Amino acid sequence: EWPTVKCKQGEHQLQYSYCVWFSRRTPGNKASSANYEQNIKIIGSFASVEQFWTLYSHIARPCDLTSSSDYHLFKHGIKPMWEDEANKKGGKWIVRLRKGLASRLWENLVIAMLGEQFMVGEEICGAVVSVRFAEDIISIWNRTASDNSINIRVRDTLQRVLNLPPNTIMEYKTHTDSLKDRSSF
Amino acid sequence: GTRIIYDRNFLLNMRNSPLSQ
């Protein structure tokens, strides 16, 4: 069931409505689709700039989450799952971060996504921040893994909005590959 | 069609708007 979400009078509408999902995996448990779907919950949705900030101010920052937690910020109607219709031909850019950077960089990424800074039409599906023991990981998902020009534009925008040093390693992984090896990263 | 684009500074400033509380 998708939550109903509407821009109210006086608010600044976003190009898309979004849902924020939260998941936490018991460390050591191998991910399976069934598990994953049980462990992931919508914690809020928004259609305007004001509704976004209201929600954002009321949820913990990534740095305050325990290990194995994830926030998934996806367009309303797209589940943060490889199998979703919008995702199944897609992939994601992955950036690994040393501990301590995730909250700030996640905010930068979210703001760029909501403000439509990626300039790739309907391609962006959502973004994920994954809090892990030794590092944190930020990723952005797009619809068409096979379109190299789109992928390059997403990568360059990601690099710019996160203000990453030029030598930062960025990996692209298709969801088909994730499904094959049952692993996100 | 037209896209609704917001720059970073605008969105950050909106954080303090009364409707965002």
N, CA and C atoms of all chains as a GROMACS GRO file, in nm:
protein
  618
    1GLU      N    1   0.083  -0.120   0.000
    1GLU     CA    2   0.000   0.000   0.000
    1GLU      C    3   0.087   0.126   0.000
    2TRP      N    4   0.064   0.212  -0.098
    2TRP     CA    5   0.143   0.335  -0.104
    2TRP      C    6   0.072   0.446  -0.026
    3PRO      N    7   0.146   0.523   0.054
    3PRO     CA    8   0.083   0.634   0.126
    3PRO      C    9   0.038   0.743   0.028
    4THR      N   10  -0.069   0.811   0.064
    4THR     CA   11  -0.115   0.924  -0.017
    4THR      C   12  -0.030   1.044   0.021
    5VAL      N   13   0.014   1.118  -0.078
    5VAL     CA   14   0.097   1.234  -0.048
    5VAL      C   15   0.064   1.345  -0.147
    6LYS      N   16   0.041   1.464  -0.094
    6LYS     CA   17   0.002   1.578  -0.178
    6LYS      C   18   0.072   1.705  -0.134
    7CYS      N   19   0.105   1.786  -0.232
    7CYS     CA   20   0.159   1.918  -0.201
    7CYS      C   21   0.043   2.007  -0.155
    8LYS      N   22   0.061   2.073  -0.040
    8LYS     CA   23  -0.046   2.158   0.012
    8LYS      C   24  -0.028   2.303  -0.035
    9GLN      N   25  -0.136   2.380  -0.022
    9GLN     CA   26  -0.132   2.519  -0.066
    9GLN      C   27  -0.020   2.595   0.007
   10GLY      N   28   0.055   2.673  -0.067
   10GLY     CA   29   0.162   2.752  -0.008
   10GLY      C   30   0.296   2.681  -0.004
   11GLU      N   31   0.296   2.550  -0.032
   11GLU     CA   32   0.421   2.475  -0.031
   11GLU      C   33   0.484   2.473  -0.170
   12HIS      N   34   0.613   2.442  -0.172
   12HIS     CA   35   0.687   2.434  -0.298
   12HIS      C   36   0.690   2.289  -0.346
   13GLN      N   37   0.618   2.265  -0.454
   13GLN     CA   38   0.608   2.129  -0.505
   13GLN      C   39   0.741   2.080  -0.562
   14LEU      N   40   0.769   1.952  -0.542
   14LEU     CA   41   0.886   1.890  -0.603
   14LEU      C   42   0.844   1.827  -0.736
   15GLN      N   43   0.941   1.805  -0.822
   15GLN     CA   44   0.911   1.741  -0.951
   15GLN      C   45   0.845   1.603  -0.931
   16TYR      N   46   0.891   1.532  -0.828
   16TYR     CA   47   0.835   1.400  -0.797
   16TYR      C   48   0.801   1.392  -0.648
   17SER      N   49   0.709   1.304  -0.614
   17SER     CA   50   0.688   1.269  -0.474
   17SER      C   51   0.781   1.154  -0.439
   18TYR      N   52   0.815   1.143  -0.313
   18TYR     CA   53   0.911   1.042  -0.269
   18TYR      C   54   0.862   0.970  -0.144
   19CYS      N   55   0.916   0.850  -0.124
   19CYS     CA   56   0.898   0.780   0.003
   19CYS      C   57   1.036   0.755   0.063
   20VAL      N   58   1.044   0.764   0.195
   20VAL     CA   59   1.166   0.726   0.266
   20VAL      C   60   1.140   0.589   0.329
   21TRP      N   61   1.230   0.498   0.300
   21TRP     CA   62   1.222   0.362   0.354
   21TRP      C   63   1.339   0.342   0.451
   22PHE      N   64   1.316   0.258   0.549
   22PHE     CA   65   1.423   0.225   0.642
   22PHE      C   66   1.435   0.073   0.650
   23SER      N   67   1.557   0.026   0.654
   23SER     CA   68   1.577  -0.119   0.674
   23SER      C   69   1.693  -0.142   0.768
   24ARG      N   70   1.685  -0.250   0.839
   24ARG     CA   71   1.798  -0.291   0.924
   24ARG      C   72   1.810  -0.442   0.916
   25ARG      N   73   1.930  -0.486   0.887
   25ARG     CA   74   1.956  -0.629   0.871
   25ARG      C   75   2.030  -0.679   0.994
   26THR      N   76   1.991  -0.794   1.042
   26THR     CA   77   2.065  -0.855   1.151
   26THR      C   78   2.201  -0.896   1.096
   27PRO      N   79   2.309  -0.846   1.154
   27PRO     CA   80   2.440  -0.878   1.097
   27PRO      C   81   2.462  -1.029   1.091
   28GLY      N   82   2.520  -1.075   0.981
   28GLY     CA   83   2.545  -1.217   0.966
   28GLY      C   84   2.436  -1.288   0.886
   29ASN      N   85   2.316  -1.233   0.886
   29ASN     CA   86   2.208  -1.292   0.807
   29ASN      C   87   2.226  -1.261   0.660
   30LYS      N   88   2.236  -1.364   0.580
   30LYS     CA   89   2.249  -1.344   0.435
   30LYS      C   90   2.117  -1.286   0.382
   31ALA      N   91   2.130  -1.189   0.295
   31ALA     CA   92   2.010  -1.124   0.241
   31ALA      C   93   1.933  -1.220   0.150
   32SER      N   94   1.804  -1.224   0.166
   32SER     CA   95   1.718  -1.293   0.070
   32SER      C   96   1.603  -1.199   0.037
   33SER      N   97   1.538  -1.222  -0.077
   33SER     CA   98   1.430  -1.131  -0.117
   33SER      C   99   1.321  -1.125  -0.013
   34ALA      N  100   1.281  -1.241   0.039
   34ALA     CA  101   1.172  -1.248   0.136
   34ALA      C  102   1.209  -1.170   0.262
   35ASN      N  103   1.328  -1.197   0.312
   35ASN     CA  104   1.380  -1.124   0.429
   35ASN      C  105   1.379  -0.975   0.407
   36TYR      N  106   1.430  -0.939   0.291
   36TYR     CA  107   1.449  -0.800   0.259
   36TYR      C  108   1.315  -0.727   0.261
   37GLU      N  109   1.216  -0.788   0.199
   37GLU     CA  110   1.087  -0.723   0.190
   37GLU      C  111   1.022  -0.709   0.329
   38GLN      N  112   1.050  -0.803   0.418
   38GLN     CA  113   0.995  -0.795   0.554
   38GLN      C  114   1.066  -0.688   0.637
   39ASN      N  115   1.192  -0.666   0.606
   39ASN     CA  116   1.272  -0.578   0.691
   39ASN      C  117   1.273  -0.433   0.647
   40ILE      N  118   1.205  -0.404   0.538
   40ILE     CA  119   1.209  -0.268   0.487
   40ILE      C  120   1.071  -0.204   0.502
   41LYS      N  121   1.070  -0.082   0.558
   41LYS     CA  122   0.943  -0.016   0.589
   41LYS      C  123   0.945   0.129   0.543
   42ILE      N  124   0.831   0.176   0.494
   42ILE     CA  125   0.819   0.318   0.461
   42ILE      C  126   0.804   0.396   0.591
   43ILE      N  127   0.888   0.495   0.611
   43ILE     CA  128   0.876   0.575   0.734
   43ILE      C  129   0.824   0.715   0.707
   44GLY      N  130   0.804   0.749   0.581
   44GLY     CA  131   0.747   0.880   0.552
   44GLY      C  132   0.744   0.905   0.403
   45SER      N  133   0.667   1.005   0.364
   45SER     CA  134   0.661   1.041   0.222
   45SER      C  135   0.638   1.191   0.212
   46PHE      N  136   0.671   1.246   0.098
   46PHE     CA  137   0.657   1.391   0.082
   46PHE      C  138   0.646   1.428  -0.065
   47ALA      N  139   0.582   1.544  -0.088
   47ALA     CA  140   0.563   1.593  -0.225
   47ALA      C  141   0.615   1.735  -0.241
   48SER      N  142   0.653   1.798  -0.129
   48SER     CA  143   0.697   1.937  -0.136
   48SER      C  144   0.828   1.954  -0.058
   49VAL      N  145   0.893   2.067  -0.083
   49VAL     CA  146   1.017   2.099  -0.013
   49VAL      C  147   0.991   2.105   0.138
   50GLU      N  148   0.880   2.168   0.176
   50GLU     CA  149   0.850   2.184   0.318
   50GLU      C  150   0.825   2.049   0.386
   51GLN      N  151   0.750   1.963   0.316
   51GLN     CA  152   0.723   1.830   0.374
   51GLN      C  153   0.852   1.749   0.387
   52PHE      N  154   0.943   1.766   0.290
   52PHE     CA  155   1.072   1.698   0.301
   52PHE      C  156   1.146   1.741   0.427
   53TRP      N  157   1.160   1.871   0.448
   53TRP     CA  158   1.238   1.918   0.564
   53TRP      C  159   1.172   1.877   0.695
   54THR      N  160   1.039   1.880   0.698
   54THR     CA  161   0.970   1.839   0.820
   54THR      C  162   1.005   1.695   0.855
   55LEU      N  163   0.999   1.608   0.754
   55LEU     CA  164   1.032   1.467   0.779
   55LEU      C  165   1.180   1.451   0.814
   56TYR      N  166   1.264   1.515   0.735
   56TYR     CA  167   1.409   1.500   0.750
   56TYR      C  168   1.455   1.541   0.890
   57SER      N  169   1.394   1.648   0.944
   57SER     CA  170   1.434   1.696   1.076
   57SER      C  171   1.390   1.602   1.188
   58HIS      N  172   1.297   1.513   1.156
   58HIS     CA  173   1.245   1.425   1.261
   58HIS      C  174   1.303   1.285   1.259
   59ILE      N  175   1.390   1.257   1.164
   59ILE     CA  176   1.450   1.124   1.160
   59ILE      C  177   1.600   1.134   1.190
   60ALA      N  178   1.654   1.026   1.242
   60ALA     CA  179   1.796   1.024   1.281
   60ALA      C  180   1.884   1.044   1.159
   61ARG      N  181   1.997   1.111   1.181
   61ARG     CA  182   2.094   1.125   1.073
   61ARG      C  183   2.165   0.990   1.052
   62PRO      N  184   2.214   0.967   0.930
   62PRO     CA  185   2.282   0.839   0.905
   62PRO      C  186   2.390   0.808   1.009
   63CYS      N  187   2.468   0.910   1.050
   63CYS     CA  188   2.577   0.888   1.145
   63CYS      C  189   2.527   0.838   1.281
   64ASP      N  190   2.399   0.860   1.311
   64ASP     CA  191   2.345   0.817   1.440
   64ASP      C  192   2.277   0.680   1.434
   65LEU      N  193   2.277   0.620   1.315
   65LEU     CA  194   2.215   0.487   1.302
   65LEU      C  195   2.315   0.378   1.340
   66THR      N  196   2.262   0.265   1.383
   66THR     CA  197   2.350   0.152   1.413
   66THR      C  198   2.388   0.082   1.282
   67SER      N  199   2.494   0.003   1.288
   67SER     CA  200   2.544  -0.069   1.170
   67SER      C  201   2.436  -0.156   1.108
   68SER      N  202   2.448  -0.173   0.977
   68SER     CA  203   2.354  -0.253   0.898
   68SER      C  204   2.218  -0.187   0.879
   69SER      N  205   2.214  -0.054   0.898
   69SER     CA  206   2.090   0.020   0.871
   69SER      C  207   2.102   0.091   0.736
   70ASP      N  208   1.989   0.110   0.673
   70ASP     CA  209   1.986   0.183   0.545
   70ASP      C  210   1.866   0.276   0.539
   71TYR      N  211   1.888   0.393   0.481
   71TYR     CA  212   1.777   0.476   0.434
   71TYR      C  213   1.772   0.463   0.284
   72HIS      N  214   1.650   0.448   0.232
   72HIS     CA  215   1.629   0.442   0.088
   72HIS      C  216   1.531   0.554   0.055
   73LEU      N  217   1.573   0.645  -0.027
   73LEU     CA  218   1.484   0.754  -0.067
   73LEU      C  219   1.450   0.732  -0.214
   74PHE      N  220   1.326   0.689  -0.239
   74PHE     CA  221   1.287   0.653  -0.376
   74PHE      C  222   1.163   0.729  -0.419
   75LYS      N  223   1.154   0.749  -0.551
   75LYS     CA  224   1.034   0.812  -0.604
   75LYS      C  225   0.912   0.731  -0.565
   76HIS      N  226   0.805   0.800  -0.532
   76HIS     CA  227   0.678   0.736  -0.496
   76HIS      C  228   0.638   0.640  -0.607
   77GLY      N  229   0.611   0.516  -0.570
   77GLY     CA  230   0.572   0.416  -0.668
   77GLY      C  231   0.683   0.321  -0.707
   78ILE      N  232   0.806   0.354  -0.669
   78ILE     CA  233   0.919   0.264  -0.699
   78ILE      C  234   0.969   0.202  -0.568
   79LYS      N  235   0.964   0.071  -0.560
   79LYS     CA  236   1.018   0.004  -0.441
   79LYS      C  237   1.170  -0.004  -0.452
   80PRO      N  238   1.240   0.012  -0.341
   80PRO     CA  239   1.387   0.006  -0.346
   80PRO      C  240   1.436  -0.138  -0.357
   81MET      N  241   1.393  -0.203  -0.462
   81MET     CA  242   1.429  -0.344  -0.483
   81MET      C  243   1.470  -0.365  -0.627
   82TRP      N  244   1.567  -0.455  -0.646
   82TRP     CA  245   1.618  -0.483  -0.780
   82TRP      C  246   1.506  -0.525  -0.874
   83GLU      N  247   1.408  -0.599  -0.818
   83GLU     CA  248   1.304  -0.661  -0.901
   83GLU      C  249   1.197  -0.563  -0.946
   84ASP      N  250   1.190  -0.444  -0.885
   84ASP     CA  251   1.085  -0.349  -0.923
   84ASP      C  252   1.095  -0.318  -1.073
   85GLU      N  253   0.979  -0.298  -1.133
   85GLU     CA  254   0.972  -0.270  -1.278
   85GLU      C  255   1.067  -0.157  -1.319
   86ALA      N  256   1.073  -0.052  -1.237
   86ALA     CA  257   1.156   0.064  -1.271
   86ALA      C  258   1.306   0.033  -1.257
   87ASN      N  259   1.337  -0.066  -1.174
   87ASN     CA  260   1.478  -0.094  -1.144
   87ASN      C  261   1.538  -0.210  -1.222
   88LYS      N  262   1.453  -0.299  -1.274
   88LYS     CA  263   1.508  -0.428  -1.315
   88LYS      C  264   1.608  -0.421  -1.431
   89LYS      N  265   1.601  -0.315  -1.511
   89LYS     CA  266   1.702  -0.299  -1.617
   89LYS      C  267   1.808  -0.197  -1.577
   90GLY      N  268   1.807  -0.159  -1.450
   90GLY     CA  269   1.892  -0.050  -1.405
   90GLY      C  270   2.016  -0.093  -1.329
   91GLY      N  271   2.075   0.004  -1.266
   91GLY     CA  272   2.193  -0.021  -1.186
   91GLY      C  273   2.216   0.097  -1.095
   92LYS      N  274   2.333   0.098  -1.033
   92LYS     CA  275   2.360   0.207  -0.939
   92LYS      C  276   2.508   0.242  -0.935
   93TRP      N  277   2.533   0.368  -0.906
   93TRP     CA  278   2.668   0.412  -0.872
   93TRP      C  279   2.686   0.396  -0.723
   94ILE      N  280   2.802   0.346  -0.685
   94ILE     CA  281   2.833   0.318  -0.544
   94ILE      C  282   2.956   0.400  -0.504
   95VAL      N  283   2.945   0.470  -0.392
   95VAL     CA  284   3.060   0.541  -0.336
   95VAL      C  285   3.080   0.495  -0.193
   96ARG      N  286   3.198   0.447  -0.163
   96ARG     CA  287   3.230   0.405  -0.026
   96ARG      C  288   3.294   0.520   0.048
   97LEU      N  289   3.248   0.542   0.170
   97LEU     CA  290   3.296   0.656   0.248
   97LEU      C  291   3.357   0.610   0.379
   98ARG      N  292   3.462   0.680   0.418
   98ARG     CA  293   3.511   0.650   0.553
   98ARG      C  294   3.411   0.703   0.653
   99LYS      N  295   3.412   0.644   0.772
   99LYS     CA  296   3.315   0.680   0.874
   99LYS      C  297   3.324   0.830   0.906
  100GLY      N  298   3.210   0.888   0.931
  100GLY     CA  299   3.206   1.029   0.971
  100GLY      C  300   3.160   1.123   0.861
  101LEU      N  301   3.153   1.074   0.737
  101LEU     CA  302   3.117   1.163   0.625
  101LEU      C  303   2.972   1.145   0.578
  102ALA      N  304   2.910   1.035   0.616
  102ALA     CA  305   2.784   0.995   0.552
  102ALA      C  306   2.672   1.098   0.569
  103SER      N  307   2.657   1.154   0.687
  103SER     CA  308   2.542   1.243   0.709
  103SER      C  309   2.547   1.363   0.616
  104ARG      N  310   2.663   1.424   0.608
  104ARG     CA  311   2.676   1.544   0.526
  104ARG      C  312   2.661   1.512   0.377
  105LEU      N  313   2.726   1.406   0.334
  105LEU     CA  314   2.722   1.373   0.191
  105LEU      C  315   2.583   1.322   0.151
  106TRP      N  316   2.518   1.251   0.239
  106TRP     CA  317   2.381   1.205   0.212
  106TRP      C  318   2.289   1.326   0.192
  107GLU      N  319   2.304   1.424   0.279
  107GLU     CA  320   2.221   1.546   0.264
  107GLU      C  321   2.248   1.614   0.130
  108ASN      N  322   2.374   1.623   0.093
  108ASN     CA  323   2.408   1.683  -0.037
  108ASN      C  324   2.343   1.608  -0.152
  109LEU      N  325   2.348   1.477  -0.144
  109LEU     CA  326   2.292   1.395  -0.252
  109LEU      C  327   2.141   1.411  -0.258
  110VAL      N  328   2.077   1.406  -0.143
  110VAL     CA  329   1.931   1.415  -0.138
  110VAL      C  330   1.885   1.549  -0.195
  111ILE      N  331   1.952   1.654  -0.155
  111ILE     CA  332   1.915   1.788  -0.202
  111ILE      C  333   1.931   1.799  -0.354
  112ALA      N  334   2.035   1.740  -0.406
  112ALA     CA  335   2.057   1.744  -0.552
  112ALA      C  336   1.950   1.664  -0.625
  113MET      N  337   1.912   1.551  -0.567
  113MET     CA  338   1.811   1.467  -0.631
  113MET      C  339   1.674   1.536  -0.629
  114LEU      N  340   1.636   1.589  -0.514
  114LEU     CA  341   1.505   1.655  -0.503
  114LEU      C  342   1.498   1.778  -0.592
  115GLY      N  343   1.610   1.848  -0.605
  115GLY     CA  344   1.614   1.969  -0.687
  115GLY      C  345   1.631   1.942  -0.835
  116GLU      N  346   1.634   1.812  -0.874
  116GLU     CA  347   1.646   1.773  -1.015
  116GLU      C  348   1.777   1.821  -1.077
  117GLN      N  349   1.885   1.805  -1.003
  117GLN     CA  350   2.015   1.852  -1.052
  117GLN      C  351   2.082   1.751  -1.145
  118PHE      N  352   2.029   1.630  -1.155
  118PHE     CA  353   2.098   1.529  -1.235
  118PHE      C  354   2.073   1.543  -1.385
  119MET      N  355   1.961   1.607  -1.421
  119MET     CA  356   1.934   1.637  -1.562
  119MET      C  357   1.939   1.513  -1.651
  120VAL      N  358   1.878   1.405  -1.606
  120VAL     CA  359   1.874   1.284  -1.688
  120VAL      C  360   1.729   1.237  -1.705
  121GLY      N  361   1.638   1.331  -1.715
  121GLY     CA  362   1.498   1.297  -1.739
  121GLY      C  363   1.440   1.211  -1.628
  122GLU      N  364   1.381   1.099  -1.669
  122GLU     CA  365   1.313   1.010  -1.572
  122GLU      C  366   1.408   0.905  -1.516
  123GLU      N  367   1.537   0.918  -1.546
  123GLU     CA  368   1.629   0.807  -1.519
  123GLU      C  369   1.650   0.776  -1.370
  124ILE      N  370   1.651   0.877  -1.285
  124ILE     CA  371   1.683   0.852  -1.144
  124ILE      C  372   1.565   0.781  -1.076
  125CYS      N  373   1.594   0.674  -1.005
  125CYS     CA  374   1.490   0.601  -0.930
  125CYS      C  375   1.495   0.636  -0.782
  126GLY      N  376   1.614   0.648  -0.728
  126GLY     CA  377   1.627   0.677  -0.586
  126GLY      C  378   1.771   0.671  -0.540
  127ALA      N  379   1.789   0.688  -0.410
  127ALA     CA  380   1.924   0.686  -0.353
  127ALA      C  381   1.920   0.613  -0.220
  128VAL      N  382   2.036   0.558  -0.184
  128VAL     CA  383   2.045   0.477  -0.062
  128VAL      C  384   2.168   0.519   0.017
  129VAL      N  385   2.155   0.528   0.150
  129VAL     CA  386   2.274   0.538   0.234
  129VAL      C  387   2.275   0.415   0.324
  130SER      N  388   2.387   0.346   0.323
  130SER     CA  389   2.402   0.221   0.397
  130SER      C  390   2.507   0.238   0.504
  131VAL      N  391   2.466   0.224   0.628
  131VAL     CA  392   2.558   0.240   0.741
  131VAL      C  393   2.612   0.102   0.776
  132ARG      N  394   2.744   0.089   0.769
  132ARG     CA  395   2.807  -0.039   0.797
  132ARG      C  396   2.912  -0.021   0.905
  133PHE      N  397   2.973  -0.132   0.944
  133PHE     CA  398   3.065  -0.128   1.058
  133PHE      C  399   3.189  -0.043   1.030
  134ALA      N  400   3.254  -0.069   0.920
  134ALA     CA  401   3.384  -0.007   0.895
  134ALA      C  402   3.378   0.108   0.795
  135GLU      N  403   3.266   0.123   0.726
  135GLU     CA  404   3.253   0.226   0.624
  135GLU      C  405   3.105   0.252   0.604
  136ASP      N  406   3.074   0.360   0.534
  136ASP     CA  407   2.935   0.384   0.494
  136ASP      C  408   2.934   0.391   0.341
  137ILE      N  409   2.818   0.363   0.284
  137ILE     CA  410   2.810   0.356   0.138
  137ILE      C  411   2.689   0.436   0.090
  138ILE      N  412   2.715   0.517  -0.009
  138ILE     CA  413   2.607   0.594  -0.069
  138ILE      C  414   2.589   0.543  -0.212
  139SER      N  415   2.465   0.525  -0.254
  139SER     CA  416   2.446   0.486  -0.393
  139SER      C  417   2.325   0.556  -0.453
  140ILE      N  418   2.329   0.570  -0.584
  140ILE     CA  419   2.217   0.630  -0.656
  140ILE      C  420   2.177   0.536  -0.768
  141TRP      N  421   2.047   0.509  -0.776
  141TRP     CA  422   1.995   0.409  -0.868
  141TRP      C  423   1.934   0.475  -0.991
  142ASN      N  424   1.962   0.419  -1.108
  142ASN     CA  425   1.895   0.469  -1.229
  142ASN      C  426   1.835   0.354  -1.309
  143ARG      N  427   1.747   0.390  -1.402
  143ARG     CA  428   1.663   0.291  -1.470
  143ARG      C  429   1.735   0.207  -1.573
  144THR      N  430   1.830   0.270  -1.646
  144THR     CA  431   1.883   0.205  -1.766
  144THR      C  432   2.034   0.184  -1.753
  145ALA      N  433   2.071   0.064  -1.711
  145ALA     CA  434   2.213   0.036  -1.689
  145ALA      C  435   2.291   0.038  -1.819
  146SER      N  436   2.222   0.013  -1.931
  146SER     CA  437   2.294  -0.003  -2.058
  146SER      C  438   2.324   0.130  -2.128
  147ASP      N  439   2.272   0.240  -2.075
  147ASP     CA  440   2.293   0.369  -2.142
  147ASP      C  441   2.415   0.441  -2.082
  148ASN      N  442   2.524   0.430  -2.156
  148ASN     CA  443   2.650   0.481  -2.102
  148ASN      C  444   2.651   0.633  -2.083
  149SER      N  445   2.587   0.706  -2.176
  149SER     CA  446   2.592   0.852  -2.165
  149SER      C  447   2.515   0.898  -2.041
  150ILE      N  448   2.404   0.830  -2.011
  150ILE     CA  449   2.328   0.861  -1.889
  150ILE      C  450   2.415   0.831  -1.767
  151ASN      N  451   2.477   0.715  -1.767
  151ASN     CA  452   2.556   0.674  -1.651
  151ASN      C  453   2.671   0.770  -1.623
  152ILE      N  454   2.733   0.817  -1.729
  152ILE     CA  455   2.844   0.911  -1.712
  152ILE      C  456   2.793   1.043  -1.654
  153ARG      N  457   2.676   1.085  -1.701
  153ARG     CA  458   2.622   1.211  -1.648
  153ARG      C  459   2.584   1.196  -1.500
  154VAL      N  460   2.528   1.083  -1.465
  154VAL     CA  461   2.494   1.059  -1.324
  154VAL      C  462   2.622   1.058  -1.240
  155ARG      N  463   2.723   0.990  -1.289
  155ARG     CA  464   2.850   0.982  -1.215
  155ARG      C  465   2.910   1.120  -1.195
  156ASP      N  466   2.915   1.199  -1.303
  156ASP     CA  467   2.978   1.331  -1.293
  156ASP      C  468   2.899   1.423  -1.199
  157THR      N  469   2.766   1.413  -1.206
  157THR     CA  470   2.684   1.496  -1.117
  157THR      C  471   2.705   1.452  -0.971
  158LEU      N  472   2.710   1.323  -0.951
  158LEU     CA  473   2.731   1.269  -0.816
  158LEU      C  474   2.864   1.318  -0.760
  159GLN      N  475   2.966   1.311  -0.842
  159GLN     CA  476   3.098   1.356  -0.801
  159GLN      C  477   3.096   1.505  -0.763
  160ARG      N  478   3.023   1.583  -0.844
  160ARG     CA  479   3.017   1.727  -0.820
  160ARG      C  480   2.937   1.759  -0.693
  161VAL      N  481   2.818   1.699  -0.679
  161VAL     CA  482   2.734   1.738  -0.565
  161VAL      C  483   2.789   1.685  -0.433
  162LEU      N  484   2.859   1.573  -0.438
  162LEU     CA  485   2.921   1.523  -0.316
  162LEU      C  486   3.056   1.590  -0.291
  163ASN      N  487   3.103   1.662  -0.391
  163ASN     CA  488   3.232   1.729  -0.382
  163ASN      C  489   3.343   1.629  -0.349
  164LEU      N  490   3.343   1.519  -0.423
  164LEU     CA  491   3.438   1.412  -0.396
  164LEU      C  492   3.574   1.446  -0.454
  165PRO      N  493   3.679   1.407  -0.385
  165PRO     CA  494   3.812   1.424  -0.444
  165PRO      C  495   3.820   1.345  -0.576
  166PRO      N  496   3.897   1.397  -0.674
  166PRO     CA  497   3.900   1.334  -0.807
  166PRO      C  498   3.943   1.188  -0.804
  167ASN      N  499   4.017   1.147  -0.701
  167ASN     CA  500   4.065   1.008  -0.698
  167ASN      C  501   3.968   0.912  -0.627
  168THR      N  502   3.849   0.962  -0.589
  168THR     CA  503   3.752   0.875  -0.524
  168THR      C  504   3.707   0.765  -0.620
  169ILE      N  505   3.704   0.643  -0.570
  169ILE     CA  506   3.662   0.531  -0.654
  169ILE      C  507   3.510   0.524  -0.657
  170MET      N  508   3.456   0.521  -0.778
  170MET     CA  509   3.312   0.505  -0.794
  170MET      C  510   3.287   0.382  -0.879
  171GLU      N  511   3.201   0.296  -0.829
  171GLU     CA  512   3.175   0.171  -0.902
  171GLU      C  513   3.032   0.172  -0.953
  172TYR      N  514   3.013   0.120  -1.073
  172TYR     CA  515   2.876   0.101  -1.123
  172TYR      C  516   2.843  -0.047  -1.118
  173LYS      N  517   2.728  -0.079  -1.061
  173LYS     CA  518   2.686  -0.219  -1.056
  173LYS      C  519   2.544  -0.232  -1.109
  174THR      N  520   2.524  -0.322  -1.204
  174THR     CA  521   2.387  -0.342  -1.255
  174THR      C  522   2.309  -0.426  -1.154
  175HIS      N  523   2.178  -0.407  -1.150
  175HIS     CA  524   2.097  -0.485  -1.057
  175HIS      C  525   2.092  -0.633  -1.099
  176THR      N  526   2.111  -0.658  -1.228
  176THR     CA  527   2.119  -0.797  -1.274
  176THR      C  528   2.236  -0.867  -1.206
  177ASP      N  529   2.349  -0.797  -1.198
  177ASP     CA  530   2.465  -0.854  -1.130
  177ASP      C  531   2.439  -0.871  -0.980
  178SER      N  532   2.372  -0.773  -0.920
  178SER     CA  533   2.340  -0.783  -0.777
  178SER      C  534   2.251  -0.904  -0.751
  179LEU      N  535   2.154  -0.926  -0.842
  179LEU     CA  536   2.064  -1.041  -0.828
  179LEU      C  537   2.143  -1.172  -0.839
  180LYS      N  538   2.239  -1.174  -0.934
  180LYS     CA  539   2.319  -1.295  -0.955
  180LYS      C  540   2.402  -1.330  -0.833
  181ASP      N  541   2.471  -1.229  -0.777
  181ASP     CA  542   2.557  -1.264  -0.663
  181ASP      C  543   2.490  -1.235  -0.528
  182ARG      N  544   2.360  -1.197  -0.531
  182ARG     CA  545   2.283  -1.173  -0.410
  182ARG      C  546   2.355  -1.077  -0.316
  183SER      N  547   2.418  -0.980  -0.374
  183SER     CA  548   2.494  -0.888  -0.291
  183SER      C  549   2.480  -0.746  -0.346
  184SER      N  550   2.464  -0.652  -0.254
  184SER     CA  551   2.440  -0.514  -0.294
  184SER      C  552   2.566  -0.443  -0.343
  185PHE      N  553   2.680  -0.479  -0.284
  185PHE     CA  554   2.798  -0.395  -0.313
  185PHE      C  555   2.913  -0.472  -0.374
  186GLY      N  556   0.844   1.838  -2.112
  186GLY     CA  557   0.769   1.928  -2.026
  186GLY      C  558   0.861   2.006  -1.932
  187THR      N  559   0.804   2.099  -1.860
  187THR     CA  560   0.881   2.179  -1.765
  187THR      C  561   0.920   2.094  -1.645
  188ARG      N  562   1.039   2.112  -1.598
  188ARG     CA  563   1.081   2.043  -1.477
  188ARG      C  564   1.096   2.144  -1.364
  189ILE      N  565   1.065   2.098  -1.244
  189ILE     CA  566   1.079   2.185  -1.128
  189ILE      C  567   1.219   2.165  -1.071
  190ILE      N  568   1.303   2.264  -1.094
  190ILE     CA  569   1.443   2.255  -1.052
  190ILE      C  570   1.467   2.351  -0.935
  191TYR      N  571   1.532   2.303  -0.832
  191TYR     CA  572   1.568   2.390  -0.719
  191TYR      C  573   1.718   2.381  -0.698
  192ASP      N  574   1.782   2.494  -0.675
  192ASP     CA  575   1.925   2.485  -0.646
  192ASP      C  576   1.946   2.462  -0.496
  193ARG      N  577   2.068   2.424  -0.467
  193ARG     CA  578   2.105   2.383  -0.333
  193ARG      C  579   2.077   2.491  -0.227
  194ASN      N  580   2.116   2.614  -0.259
  194ASN     CA  581   2.098   2.721  -0.159
  194ASN      C  582   1.952   2.746  -0.128
  195PHE      N  583   1.869   2.743  -0.233
  195PHE     CA  584   1.726   2.762  -0.210
  195PHE      C  585   1.672   2.653  -0.117
  196LEU      N  586   1.708   2.529  -0.147
  196LEU     CA  587   1.655   2.419  -0.065
  196LEU      C  588   1.706   2.428   0.079
  197LEU      N  589   1.832   2.464   0.096
  197LEU     CA  590   1.886   2.476   0.233
  197LEU      C  591   1.816   2.589   0.309
  198ASN      N  592   1.790   2.700   0.241
  198ASN     CA  593   1.720   2.811   0.308
  198ASN      C  594   1.578   2.772   0.348
  199MET      N  595   1.516   2.689   0.267
  199MET     CA  596   1.378   2.649   0.294
  199MET      C  597   1.364   2.568   0.422
  200ARG      N  598   1.476   2.516   0.468
  200ARG     CA  599   1.475   2.438   0.593
  200ARG      C  600   1.420   2.520   0.710
  201ASN      N  601   1.445   2.650   0.705
  201ASN     CA  602   1.404   2.737   0.816
  201ASN      C  603   1.266   2.799   0.796
  202SER      N  604   1.201   2.764   0.686
  202SER     CA  605   1.068   2.820   0.664
  202SER      C  606   0.970   2.765   0.768
  203PRO      N  607   0.874   2.850   0.814
  203PRO     CA  608   0.778   2.804   0.916
  203PRO      C  609   0.702   2.677   0.872
  204LEU      N  610   0.676   2.665   0.742
  204LEU     CA  611   0.601   2.547   0.694
  204LEU      C  612   0.686   2.419   0.698
  205SER      N  613   0.817   2.435   0.717
  205SER     CA  614   0.906   2.317   0.722
  205SER      C  615   0.926   2.264   0.863
  206GLN      N  616   0.863   2.327   0.960
  206GLN     CA  617   0.888   2.286   1.100
  206GLN      C  618   0.800   2.169   1.142
   0.00000   0.00000   0.00000
